[in-house]
């Protein structure tokens, strides 16, 4: 009996501490609002520590993984399968939300101040220039900003390929990459010991800040998003992980997805969740050759929550304007925008605003639609981030299955 209790504490002690911290944070946000501004810095410190670790973690994780993959054919297979998984699952998410909105239409949505405008609307940057900015930077120092995350991911990936091509001459450099990867993993373990306090403080602030807005005029769009989003999370992620690795895949995914879920929910940041995903992936049986490539790339390029919210926001904007959303050309364009939003909306908190501006630009929406779209985007952000972030480990499991790589926990029950 004593051994059983010890095993339970070892397996679930950190999770129980995390839940306790979150519950206390929520209670503080409801009943002790005056102290929320004083404890919020604890959440900021935790989140900043995660952000500081992200840049070196991405570099060593991607570069070492790519450098250690044997054979160009294997790397190409992983990348090809990853692209297919990303595209197919995002398109499915968009189409499923269209079906939900057809079944549960929103008859009327009242926007906020119709004269409000976004400073992003003043951006005269061409789409060609934006593509260049998303993929590259002009100075090496700019790579170290999380605002240039996609460019940094590409750079890390190219460093790994260059190390592979150098063969024996790069042996010591690859040893350095492998050592750096191990060091950053241990740093992550140290930082995550602060999670109960840091995430609890963030939950207190979210309850304190967003609580009054949850029951105003945006209730129905939010109800649709949160209702279907939760169903999508548990139902389709279970189906995907079952396809990936059967019952073992479902069990290992949900057992080890608790901390990533709460991290995403409290921080509203896919980037902050990425280190936790990388830590959880070995427990899900995802091999490092897949996890260290798919998860960092997925943080930038693969977003189920953004796909669902993109369709919802386009629909709400059309309802505001009295336009027909279900016109075939509009639906095809909406799915295309959703795929682009999944790429351009970075992993930082509220990065979806870039995608919203893309949507407004393509459809030529008037300014009175902007406030409603942006407010809805803000209110659905917690669940959207959960779907975005935790979908990356699910995608990595699918890539493992269809690329021919082997799961590392075949002995799990």
PyMOL commands that set and color helices and strands:
alter all, ss='L'
color gray80, all
select helices_A, chain A and resi 2-31+33-68+72-103+119-122+127-135+140-144+146-165+167-192+195-215+219-255+258-267+270-284+288-301+304-321+328-344+352-363+367-379+381-403
alter helices_A, ss='H'
color red, helices_A
deselect
rebuild
show_as cartoon
